[in-house]
Amino acid sequence: MKIKLIVVEDNDLVRKGIIGLLNEQDDLQVVGEANNGSEAIKLLDQGLESDIVLTDFNMPGIIILTMHQRAEFVDRARSAGASGYMLKDGNFDELFAGIRSVYTGEKFVTVGL
């Protein structure tokens, strides 16, 4: 069984790169992509089923993938209900581990504050 993901990122180059890397993993499958939060919500409203939404910032119940490493951003994400917080300049193994951890109900943060 594969972990199904929706990737939300406004930068096309970054989004396509992330999708390509995720789909190379045997247990991960990107089932949808969106340019912004509104597009992601439309996908979900249309019945697209995913286990995890991987997004740039500021949507609850998801993994935040961002360049912002200041404590205030991490605190806001946690307060909003984010299950994970990872930096875009992290390594791929951390990204894959974070997705797998959140999928099993754990919290995952890679920011070294």
N, CA, C and O atoms as a printed pandas DataFrame, in Angstrom:
     atom_number atom_name residue_name chain_id  residue_number  x_coord  y_coord  z_coord
0              1         N          MET        A               1    0.843   -1.182    0.000
1              2        CA          MET        A               1    0.000    0.000    0.000
2              3         C          MET        A               1    0.883    1.238    0.000
3              4         O          MET        A               1    1.830    1.329    0.781
4              5         N          LYS        A               2    0.581    2.175   -0.859
5              6        CA          LYS        A               2    1.368    3.397   -0.962
6              7         C          LYS        A               2    0.741    4.518   -0.138
7              8         O          LYS        A               2   -0.476    4.576    0.039
8              9         N          ILE        A               3    1.598    5.404    0.360
9             10        CA          ILE        A               3    1.150    6.609    1.045
10            11         C          ILE        A               3    0.814    7.626   -0.035
11            12         O          ILE        A               3    1.664    7.991   -0.847
12            13         N          LYS        A               4   -0.441    8.082   -0.035
13            14        CA          LYS        A               4   -0.913    9.009   -1.069
14            15         C          LYS        A               4   -0.734   10.447   -0.599
15            16         O          LYS        A               4   -1.111   10.800    0.518
16            17         N          LEU        A               5   -0.147   11.279   -1.477
17            18        CA          LEU        A               5    0.147   12.664   -1.144
18            19         C          LEU        A               5   -0.437   13.641   -2.147
19            20         O          LEU        A               5   -0.578   13.334   -3.331
20            21         N          ILE        A               6   -0.773   14.820   -1.653
21            22        CA          ILE        A               6   -1.068   15.973   -2.489
22            23         C          ILE        A               6    0.029   16.988   -2.192
23            24         O          ILE        A               6    0.305   17.281   -1.029
24            25         N          VAL        A               7    0.654   17.524   -3.230
25            26        CA          VAL        A               7    1.719   18.504   -3.077
26            27         C          VAL        A               7    1.179   19.879   -3.447
27            28         O          VAL        A               7    0.665   20.080   -4.547
28            29         N          VAL        A               8    1.301   20.830   -2.509
29            30        CA          VAL        A               8    0.839   22.205   -2.719
30            31         C          VAL        A               8    2.048   23.124   -2.652
31            32         O          VAL        A               8    2.668   23.270   -1.598
32            33         N          GLU        A               9    2.378   23.741   -3.774
33            34        CA          GLU        A               9    3.551   24.620   -3.871
34            35         C          GLU        A               9    3.324   25.593   -5.016
35            36         O          GLU        A               9    2.949   25.181   -6.114
36            37         N          ASP        A              10    3.548   26.875   -4.774
37            38        CA          ASP        A              10    3.270   27.870   -5.804
38            39         C          ASP        A              10    4.380   28.009   -6.842
39            40         O          ASP        A              10    4.158   28.607   -7.895
40            41         N          ASN        A              11    5.541   27.483   -6.576
41            42        CA          ASN        A              11    6.631   27.532   -7.536
42            43         C          ASN        A              11    6.604   26.247   -8.361
43            44         O          ASN        A              11    6.846   25.159   -7.837
44            45         N          ASP        A              12    6.308   26.380   -9.654
45            46        CA          ASP        A              12    6.156   25.211  -10.520
46            47         C          ASP        A              12    7.399   24.329  -10.539
47            48         O          ASP        A              12    7.292   23.104  -10.472
48            49         N          LEU        A              13    8.562   24.935  -10.630
49            50        CA          LEU        A              13    9.802   24.180  -10.690
50            51         C          LEU        A              13   10.017   23.375   -9.414
51            52         O          LEU        A              13   10.372   22.198   -9.471
52            53         N          VAL        A              14    9.804   24.002   -8.274
53            54        CA          VAL        A              14    9.957   23.313   -6.988
54            55         C          VAL        A              14    8.924   22.200   -6.860
55            56         O          VAL        A              14    9.253   21.084   -6.458
56            57         N          ARG        A              15    7.661   22.510   -7.206
57            58        CA          ARG        A              15    6.587   21.510   -7.091
58            59         C          ARG        A              15    6.879   20.287   -7.952
59            60         O          ARG        A              15    6.753   19.156   -7.483
60            61         N          LYS        A              16    7.263   20.498   -9.190
61            62        CA          LYS        A              16    7.534   19.370  -10.089
62            63         C          LYS        A              16    8.743   18.566   -9.607
63            64         O          LYS        A              16    8.755   17.339   -9.713
64            65         N          GLY        A              17    9.752   19.250   -9.082
65            66        CA          GLY        A              17   10.918   18.548   -8.555
66            67         C          GLY        A              17   10.578   17.673   -7.367
67            68         O          GLY        A              17   11.022   16.528   -7.279
68            69         N          ILE        A              18    9.786   18.219   -6.450
69            70        CA          ILE        A              18    9.364   17.459   -5.267
70            71         C          ILE        A              18    8.530   16.248   -5.689
71            72         O          ILE        A              18    8.725   15.141   -5.187
72            73         N          ILE        A              19    7.602   16.472   -6.614
73            74        CA          ILE        A              19    6.749   15.378   -7.077
74            75         C          ILE        A              19    7.593   14.265   -7.700
75            76         O          ILE        A              19    7.366   13.084   -7.437
76            77         N          GLY        A              20    8.559   14.647   -8.522
77            78        CA          GLY        A              20    9.420   13.650   -9.142
78            79         C          GLY        A              20   10.175   12.817   -8.116
79            80         O          GLY        A              20   10.268   11.596   -8.240
80            81         N          LEU        A              21   10.710   13.485   -7.105
81            82        CA          LEU        A              21   11.446   12.773   -6.059
82            83         C          LEU        A              21   10.536   11.870   -5.229
83            84         O          LEU        A              21   10.901   10.739   -4.910
84            85         N          LEU        A              22    9.365   12.367   -4.886
85            86        CA          LEU        A              22    8.434   11.565   -4.087
86            87         C          LEU        A              22    7.997   10.321   -4.847
87            88         O          LEU        A              22    7.931    9.231   -4.279
88            89         N          ASN        A              23    7.702   10.483   -6.119
89            90        CA          ASN        A              23    7.221    9.348   -6.910
90            91         C          ASN        A              23    8.300    8.310   -7.181
91            92         O          ASN        A              23    7.987    7.203   -7.618
92            93         N          GLU        A              24    9.561    8.643   -6.931
93            94        CA          GLU        A              24   10.643    7.659   -7.064
94            95         C          GLU        A              24   10.673    6.684   -5.892
95            96         O          GLU        A              24   11.310    5.634   -5.979
96            97         N          GLN        A              25    9.992    7.019   -4.800
97            98        CA          GLN        A              25    9.953    6.160   -3.615
98            99         C          GLN        A              25    8.901    5.077   -3.813
99           100         O          GLN        A              25    7.788    5.368   -4.251
100          101         N          ASP        A              26    9.238    3.843   -3.496
101          102        CA          ASP        A              26    8.331    2.727   -3.714
102          103         C          ASP        A              26    7.031    2.828   -2.927
103          104         O          ASP        A              26    5.995    2.341   -3.378
104          105         N          ASP        A              27    7.077    3.461   -1.746
105          106        CA          ASP        A              27    5.891    3.490   -0.888
106          107         C          ASP        A              27    5.156    4.828   -0.908
107          108         O          ASP        A              27    4.222    5.028   -0.131
108          109         N          LEU        A              28    5.564    5.749   -1.788
109          110        CA          LEU        A              28    4.919    7.059   -1.880
110          111         C          LEU        A              28    4.335    7.258   -3.268
111          112         O          LEU        A              28    4.907    6.819   -4.265
112          113         N          GLN        A              29    3.163    7.940   -3.323
113          114        CA          GLN        A              29    2.531    8.227   -4.603
114          115         C          GLN        A              29    1.853    9.584   -4.530
115          116         O          GLN        A              29    0.976    9.799   -3.694
116          117         N          VAL        A              30    2.256   10.497   -5.401
117          118        CA          VAL        A              30    1.596   11.794   -5.482
118          119         C          VAL        A              30    0.321   11.610   -6.304
119          120         O          VAL        A              30    0.374   11.227   -7.473
120          121         N          VAL        A              31   -0.820   11.888   -5.682
121          122        CA          VAL        A              31   -2.106   11.701   -6.354
122          123         C          VAL        A              31   -2.703   13.021   -6.816
123          124         O          VAL        A              31   -3.692   13.037   -7.548
124          125         N          GLY        A              32   -2.100   14.134   -6.389
125          126        CA          GLY        A              32   -2.605   15.435   -6.800
126          127         C          GLY        A              32   -1.593   16.524   -6.516
127          128         O          GLY        A              32   -0.711   16.373   -5.670
128          129         N          GLU        A              33   -1.734   17.621   -7.236
129          130        CA          GLU        A              33   -0.874   18.768   -7.021
130          131         C          GLU        A              33   -1.695   20.037   -7.182
131          132         O          GLU        A              33   -2.673   20.082   -7.928
132          133         N          ALA        A              34   -1.269   21.064   -6.462
133          134        CA          ALA        A              34   -1.978   22.336   -6.507
134          135         C          ALA        A              34   -0.984   23.477   -6.385
135          136         O          ALA        A              34    0.084   23.334   -5.790
136          137         N          ASN        A              35   -1.353   24.598   -6.954
137          138        CA          ASN        A              35   -0.535   25.798   -6.941
138          139         C          ASN        A              35   -0.742   26.626   -5.673
139          140         O          ASN        A              35    0.100   27.451   -5.319
140          141         N          ASN        A              36   -1.871   26.400   -4.990
141          142        CA          ASN        A              36   -2.183   27.162   -3.777
142          143         C          ASN        A              36   -3.190   26.389   -2.934
143          144         O          ASN        A              36   -3.683   25.335   -3.336
144          145         N          GLY        A              37   -3.483   26.935   -1.756
145          146        CA          GLY        A              37   -4.404   26.267   -0.842
146          147         C          GLY        A              37   -5.801   26.100   -1.391
147          148         O          GLY        A              37   -6.446   25.078   -1.156
148          149         N          SER        A              38   -6.275   27.098   -2.123
149          150        CA          SER        A              38   -7.631   27.013   -2.704
150          151         C          SER        A              38   -7.735   25.863   -3.688
151          152         O          SER        A              38   -8.726   25.133   -3.702
152          153         N          GLU        A              39   -6.713   25.706   -4.508
153          154        CA          GLU        A              39   -6.708   24.588   -5.462
154          155         C          GLU        A              39   -6.667   23.251   -4.722
155          156         O          GLU        A              39   -7.321   22.293   -5.133
156          157         N          ALA        A              40   -5.907   23.187   -3.643
157          158        CA          ALA        A              40   -5.820   21.948   -2.862
158          159         C          ALA        A              40   -7.175   21.601   -2.263
159          160         O          ALA        A              40   -7.586   20.441   -2.278
160          161         N          ILE        A              41   -7.864   22.598   -1.740
161          162        CA          ILE        A              41   -9.187   22.360   -1.147
162          163         C          ILE        A              41  -10.165   21.868   -2.220
163          164         O          ILE        A              41  -10.987   20.990   -1.955
164          165         N          LYS        A              42  -10.077   22.427   -3.415
165          166        CA          LYS        A              42  -10.944   21.977   -4.509
166          167         C          LYS        A              42  -10.694   20.502   -4.828
167          168         O          LYS        A              42  -11.631   19.738   -5.056
168          169         N          LEU        A              43   -9.424   20.117   -4.841
169          170        CA          LEU        A              43   -9.100   18.707   -5.097
170          171         C          LEU        A              43   -9.743   17.808   -4.048
171          172         O          LEU        A              43  -10.328   16.774   -4.371
172          173         N          LEU        A              44   -9.628   18.214   -2.803
173          174        CA          LEU        A              44  -10.205   17.420   -1.713
174          175         C          LEU        A              44  -11.727   17.429   -1.788
175          176         O          LEU        A              44  -12.366   16.400   -1.563
176          177         N          ASP        A              45  -12.312   18.582   -2.104
177          178        CA          ASP        A              45  -13.771   18.678   -2.238
178          179         C          ASP        A              45  -14.297   17.809   -3.385
179          180         O          ASP        A              45  -15.429   17.327   -3.339
180          181         N          GLN        A              46  -13.471   17.617   -4.403
181          182        CA          GLN        A              46  -13.862   16.787   -5.542
182          183         C          GLN        A              46  -13.704   15.299   -5.250
183          184         O          GLN        A              46  -13.990   14.458   -6.102
184          185         N          GLY        A              47  -13.245   14.976   -4.036
185          186        CA          GLY        A              47  -13.155   13.581   -3.633
186          187         C          GLY        A              47  -11.789   12.950   -3.778
187          188         O          GLY        A              47  -11.639   11.748   -3.557
188          189         N          LEU        A              48  -10.784   13.735   -4.147
189          190        CA          LEU        A              48   -9.439   13.175   -4.238
190          191         C          LEU        A              48   -8.993   12.744   -2.848
191          192         O          LEU        A              48   -8.977   13.549   -1.917
192          193         N          GLU        A              49   -8.639   11.496   -2.713
193          194        CA          GLU        A              49   -8.251   10.958   -1.414
194          195         C          GLU        A              49   -6.739   10.937   -1.282
195          196         O          GLU        A              49   -6.028   10.452   -2.162
196          197         N          SER        A              50   -6.258   11.477   -0.158
197          198        CA          SER        A              50   -4.831   11.441    0.129
198          199         C          SER        A              50   -4.642   11.172    1.612
199          200         O          SER        A              50   -5.539   11.399    2.424
200          201         N          ASP        A              51   -3.472   10.689    1.940
201          202        CA          ASP        A              51   -3.129   10.468    3.334
202          203         C          ASP        A              51   -2.468   11.697    3.936
203          204         O          ASP        A              51   -2.618   11.976    5.126
204          205         N          ILE        A              52   -1.733   12.431    3.100
205          206        CA          ILE        A              52   -0.962   13.590    3.558
206          207         C          ILE        A              52   -1.014   14.677    2.505
207          208         O          ILE        A              52   -0.979   14.407    1.304
208          209         N          VAL        A              53   -1.097   15.922    2.981
209          210        CA          VAL        A              53   -0.948   17.089    2.122
210          211         C          VAL        A              53    0.376   17.737    2.495
211          212         O          VAL        A              53    0.580   18.128    3.644
212          213         N          LEU        A              54    1.265   17.848    1.537
213          214        CA          LEU        A              54    2.569   18.470    1.731
214          215         C          LEU        A              54    2.505   19.852    1.098
215          216         O          LEU        A              54    2.303   19.980   -0.109
216          217         N          THR        A              55    2.679   20.894    1.923
217          218        CA          THR        A              55    2.469   22.238    1.409
218          219         C          THR        A              55    3.523   23.208    1.911
219          220         O          THR        A              55    4.277   22.914    2.839
220          221         N          ASP        A              56    3.556   24.354    1.285
221          222        CA          ASP        A              56    4.545   25.372    1.609
222          223         C          ASP        A              56    4.316   25.970    2.992
223          224         O          ASP        A              56    5.249   25.989    3.796
224          225         N          PHE        A              57    3.109   26.464    3.309
225          226        CA          PHE        A              57    2.904   27.057    4.639
226          227         C          PHE        A              57    1.442   27.393    4.882
227          228         O          PHE        A              57    0.665   27.638    3.959
228          229         N          ASN        A              58    1.100   27.395    6.175
229          230        CA          ASN        A              58   -0.118   27.995    6.721
230          231         C          ASN        A              58   -1.422   27.280    6.392
231          232         O          ASN        A              58   -2.424   27.939    6.112
232          233         N          MET        A              59   -1.435   25.951    6.418
233          234        CA          MET        A              59   -2.671   25.198    6.334
234          235         C          MET        A              59   -2.633   24.137    7.425
235          236         O          MET        A              59   -1.665   23.381    7.505
236          237         N          PRO        A              60   -3.675   24.059    8.280
237          238        CA          PRO        A              60   -3.657   23.116    9.401
238          239         C          PRO        A              60   -3.765   21.661    8.962
239          240         O          PRO        A              60   -4.280   21.346    7.890
240          241         N          GLY        A              61   -3.255   20.775    9.840
241          242        CA          GLY        A              61   -3.393   19.344    9.624
242          243         C          GLY        A              61   -2.522   18.773    8.544
243          244         O          GLY        A              61   -2.871   17.762    7.935
244          245         N          ILE        A              62   -1.418   19.386    8.299
245          246        CA          ILE        A              62   -0.579   19.010    7.179
246          247         C          ILE        A              62    0.886   19.083    7.564
247          248         O          ILE        A              62    1.227   19.438    8.693
248          249         N          ILE        A              63    1.741   18.746    6.622
249          250        CA          ILE        A              63    3.178   18.932    6.791
250          251         C          ILE        A              63    3.546   20.242    6.104
251          252         O          ILE        A              63    3.231   20.452    4.933
252          253         N          ILE        A              64    4.209   21.109    6.839
253          254        CA          ILE        A              64    4.673   22.372    6.281
254          255         C          ILE        A              64    6.054   22.146    5.667
255          256         O          ILE        A              64    6.949   21.616    6.325
256          257         N          LEU        A              65    6.224   22.542    4.426
257          258        CA          LEU        A              65    7.504   22.484    3.744
258          259         C          LEU        A              65    7.848   23.909    3.351
259          260         O          LEU        A              65    7.209   24.477    2.465
260          261         N          THR        A              66    8.851   24.496    3.997
261          262        CA          THR        A              66    9.090   25.926    3.850
262          263         C          THR        A              66   10.559   26.266    4.020
263          264         O          THR        A              66   11.358   25.418    4.415
264          265         N          MET        A              67   10.911   27.504    3.723
265          266        CA          MET        A              67   12.251   28.022    3.986
266          267         C          MET        A              67   12.292   28.761    5.317
267          268         O          MET        A              67   13.374   29.102    5.795
268          269         N          HIS        A              68   11.139   29.016    5.923
269          270        CA          HIS        A              68   11.054   29.791    7.167
270          271         C          HIS        A              68   11.436   28.926    8.364
271          272         O          HIS        A              68   10.763   27.940    8.667
272          273         N          GLN        A              69   12.528   29.306    9.046
273          274        CA          GLN        A              69   12.959   28.525   10.188
274          275         C          GLN        A              69   12.886   29.290   11.502
275          276         O          GLN        A              69   13.368   28.808   12.527
276          277         N          ARG        A              70   12.289   30.475   11.482
277          278        CA          ARG        A              70   12.155   31.231   12.731
278          279         C          ARG        A              70   11.128   30.567   13.632
279          280         O          ARG        A              70   10.142   29.996   13.165
280          281         N          ALA        A              71   11.378   30.653   14.928
281          282        CA          ALA        A              71   10.538   29.994   15.925
282          283         C          ALA        A              71    9.077   30.409   15.803
283          284         O          ALA        A              71    8.186   29.591   16.036
284          285         N          GLU        A              72    8.818   31.641   15.450
285          286        CA          GLU        A              72    7.428   32.112   15.361
286          287         C          GLU        A              72    6.643   31.363   14.278
287          288         O          GLU        A              72    5.448   31.113   14.439
288          289         N          PHE        A              73    7.311   31.006   13.182
289          290        CA          PHE        A              73    6.637   30.256   12.122
290          291         C          PHE        A              73    6.341   28.827   12.568
291          292         O          PHE        A              73    5.261   28.292   12.318
292          293         N          VAL        A              74    7.318   28.226   13.230
293          294        CA          VAL        A              74    7.115   26.868   13.742
294          295         C          VAL        A              74    5.969   26.860   14.750
295          296         O          VAL        A              74    5.110   25.979   14.707
296          297         N          ASP        A              75    5.952   27.832   15.652
297          298        CA          ASP        A              75    4.891   27.921   16.659
298          299         C          ASP        A              75    3.525   28.119   16.005
299          300         O          ASP        A              75    2.541   27.508   16.424
300          301         N          ARG        A              76    3.460   28.972   14.980
301          302        CA          ARG        A              76    2.184   29.185   14.278
302          303         C          ARG        A              76    1.703   27.908   13.601
303          304         O          ARG        A              76    0.514   27.591   13.627
304          305         N          ALA        A              77    2.628   27.186   13.001
305          306        CA          ALA        A              77    2.261   25.938   12.328
306          307         C          ALA        A              77    1.747   24.917   13.333
307          308         O          ALA        A              77    0.747   24.244   13.086
308          309         N          ARG        A              78    2.429   24.803   14.461
309          310        CA          ARG        A              78    1.976   23.871   15.503
310          311         C          ARG        A              78    0.609   24.280   16.030
311          312         O          ARG        A              78   -0.261   23.432   16.228
312          313         N          SER        A              79    0.413   25.576   16.260
313          314        CA          SER        A              79   -0.872   26.068   16.763
314          315         C          SER        A              79   -2.001   25.808   15.776
315          316         O          SER        A              79   -3.143   25.572   16.169
316          317         N          ALA        A              80   -1.670   25.854   14.494
317          318        CA          ALA        A              80   -2.677   25.616   13.455
318          319         C          ALA        A              80   -2.980   24.138   13.280
319          320         O          ALA        A              80   -3.918   23.775   12.570
320          321         N          GLY        A              81   -2.186   23.277   13.926
321          322        CA          GLY        A              81   -2.450   21.845   13.858
322          323         C          GLY        A              81   -1.575   21.080   12.889
323          324         O          GLY        A              81   -1.856   19.917   12.599
324          325         N          ALA        A              82   -0.522   21.700   12.378
325          326        CA          ALA        A              82    0.360   21.003   11.443
326          327         C          ALA        A              82    1.004   19.804   12.133
327          328         O          ALA        A              82    1.401   19.885   13.295
328          329         N          SER        A              83    1.102   18.721   11.425
329          330        CA          SER        A              83    1.699   17.496   11.961
330          331         C          SER        A              83    3.198   17.441   11.727
331          332         O          SER        A              83    3.909   16.698   12.404
332          333         N          GLY        A              84    3.680   18.219   10.778
333          334        CA          GLY        A              84    5.102   18.224   10.481
334          335         C          GLY        A              84    5.550   19.586   10.009
335          336         O          GLY        A              84    4.757   20.371    9.489
336          337         N          TYR        A              85    6.826   19.861   10.195
337          338        CA          TYR        A              85    7.414   21.131    9.773
338          339         C          TYR        A              85    8.825   20.831    9.298
339          340         O          TYR        A              85    9.690   20.459   10.091
340          341         N          MET        A              86    9.055   20.996    7.985
341          342        CA          MET        A              86   10.347   20.673    7.394
342          343         C          MET        A              86   10.832   21.818    6.528
343          344         O          MET        A              86   10.039   22.548    5.933
344          345         N          LEU        A              87   12.135   21.963    6.467
345          346        CA          LEU        A              87   12.742   23.009    5.661
346          347         C          LEU        A              87   13.033   22.514    4.250
347          348         O          LEU        A              87   13.420   21.363    4.048
348          349         N          LYS        A              88   12.841   23.405    3.273
349          350        CA          LYS        A              88   13.108   23.049    1.886
350          351         C          LYS        A              88   14.581   22.751    1.642
351          352         O          LYS        A              88   14.920   22.012    0.717
352          353         N          ASP        A              89   15.453   23.318    2.460
353          354        CA          ASP        A              89   16.870   23.052    2.241
354          355         C          ASP        A              89   17.364   21.831    3.012
355          356         O          ASP        A              89   18.566   21.579    3.086
356          357         N          GLY        A              90   16.427   21.074    3.587
357          358        CA          GLY        A              90   16.782   19.818    4.248
358          359         C          GLY        A              90   17.113   18.763    3.202
359          360         O          GLY        A              90   17.066   19.024    2.000
360          361         N          ASN        A              91   17.446   17.576    3.674
361          362        CA          ASN        A              91   17.776   16.525    2.715
362          363         C          ASN        A              91   16.567   15.641    2.422
363          364         O          ASN        A              91   15.570   15.668    3.144
364          365         N          PHE        A              92   16.673   14.875    1.373
365          366        CA          PHE        A              92   15.550   14.066    0.919
366          367         C          PHE        A              92   15.178   12.989    1.919
367          368         O          PHE        A              92   13.997   12.685    2.089
368          369         N          ASP        A              93   16.162   12.411    2.579
369          370        CA          ASP        A              93   15.863   11.375    3.562
370          371         C          ASP        A              93   14.985   11.915    4.690
371          372         O          ASP        A              93   14.092   11.218    5.173
372          373         N          GLU        A              94   15.242   13.166    5.113
373          374        CA          GLU        A              94   14.398   13.793    6.147
374          375         C          GLU        A              94   12.980   13.978    5.634
375          376         O          GLU        A              94   12.020   13.717    6.360
376          377         N          LEU        A              95   12.838   14.422    4.399
377          378        CA          LEU        A              95   11.514   14.612    3.816
378          379         C          LEU        A              95   10.743   13.298    3.791
379          380         O          LEU        A              95    9.587   13.249    4.211
380          381         N          PHE        A              96   11.368   12.243    3.306
381          382        CA          PHE        A              96   10.701   10.946    3.225
382          383         C          PHE        A              96   10.372   10.416    4.625
383          384         O          PHE        A              96    9.291    9.871    4.844
384          385         N          ALA        A              97   11.306   10.577    5.572
385          386        CA          ALA        A              97   11.073   10.125    6.949
386          387         C          ALA        A              97    9.932   10.899    7.588
387          388         O          ALA        A              97    9.117   10.325    8.310
388          389         N          GLY        A              98    9.871   12.197    7.327
389          390        CA          GLY        A              98    8.796   13.022    7.872
390          391         C          GLY        A              98    7.435   12.595    7.354
391          392         O          GLY        A              98    6.475   12.508    8.119
392          393         N          ILE        A              99    7.350   12.331    6.075
393          394        CA          ILE        A              99    6.087   11.877    5.488
394          395         C          ILE        A              99    5.661   10.565    6.121
395          396         O          ILE        A              99    4.499   10.393    6.489
396          397         N          ARG        A             100    6.597    9.644    6.245
397          398        CA          ARG        A             100    6.267    8.341    6.834
398          399         C          ARG        A             100    5.883    8.466    8.306
399          400         O          ARG        A             100    4.990    7.760    8.775
400          401         N          SER        A             101    6.546    9.355    9.033
401          402        CA          SER        A             101    6.223    9.562   10.451
402          403         C          SER        A             101    4.822   10.148   10.625
403          404         O          SER        A             101    4.041    9.668   11.446
404          405         N          VAL        A             102    4.512   11.176    9.859
405          406        CA          VAL        A             102    3.193   11.800    9.956
406          407         C          VAL        A             102    2.112   10.811    9.555
407          408         O          VAL        A             102    1.028   10.805   10.139
408          409         N          TYR        A             103    2.392    9.985    8.575
409          410        CA          TYR        A             103    1.431    8.975    8.138
410          411         C          TYR        A             103    1.065    8.017    9.269
411          412         O          TYR        A             103   -0.072    7.552    9.349
412          413         N          THR        A             104    2.025    7.726   10.140
413          414        CA          THR        A             104    1.766    6.807   11.252
414          415         C          THR        A             104    1.269    7.525   12.509
415          416         O          THR        A             104    1.142    6.913   13.569
416          417         N          GLY        A             105    0.990    8.823   12.383
417          418        CA          GLY        A             105    0.404    9.568   13.501
418          419         C          GLY        A             105    1.391   10.321   14.371
419          420         O          GLY        A             105    0.998   10.907   15.380
420          421         N          GLU        A             106    2.640   10.317   14.010
421          422        CA          GLU        A             106    3.660   11.026   14.781
422          423         C          GLU        A             106    3.795   12.470   14.304
423          424         O          GLU        A             106    3.342   12.820   13.214
424          425         N          LYS        A             107    4.421   13.298   15.131
425          426        CA          LYS        A             107    4.792   14.655   14.756
426          427         C          LYS        A             107    6.233   14.616   14.247
427          428         O          LYS        A             107    7.025   13.776   14.676
428          429         N          PHE        A             108    6.569   15.526   13.332
429          430        CA          PHE        A             108    7.916   15.536   12.774
430          431         C          PHE        A             108    8.340   16.963   12.496
431          432         O          PHE        A             108    7.674   17.683   11.753
432          433         N          VAL        A             109    9.458   17.376   13.098
433          434        CA          VAL        A             109    9.992   18.729   12.910
434          435         C          VAL        A             109   11.487   18.625   12.648
435          436         O          VAL        A             109   12.203   17.958   13.396
436          437         N          THR        A             110   11.967   19.279   11.590
437          438        CA          THR        A             110   13.385   19.216   11.259
438          439         C          THR        A             110   14.093   20.546   11.469
439          440         O          THR        A             110   15.247   20.699   11.071
440          441         N          VAL        A             111   13.429   21.495   12.078
441          442        CA          VAL        A             111   14.016   22.813   12.269
442          443         C          VAL        A             111   14.892   22.795   13.505
443          444         O          VAL        A             111   14.432   22.466   14.599
444          445         N          GLY        A             112   16.149   23.148   13.331
445          446        CA          GLY        A             112   17.071   23.196   14.463
446          447         C          GLY        A             112   17.105   24.568   15.087
447          448         O          GLY        A             112   17.982   25.374   14.779
448          449         N          LEU        A             113   16.163   24.839   15.959
449          450        CA          LEU        A             113   16.093   26.164   16.596
450          451         C          LEU        A             113   16.875   26.177   17.893
451          452         O          LEU        A             113   16.931   27.204   18.570
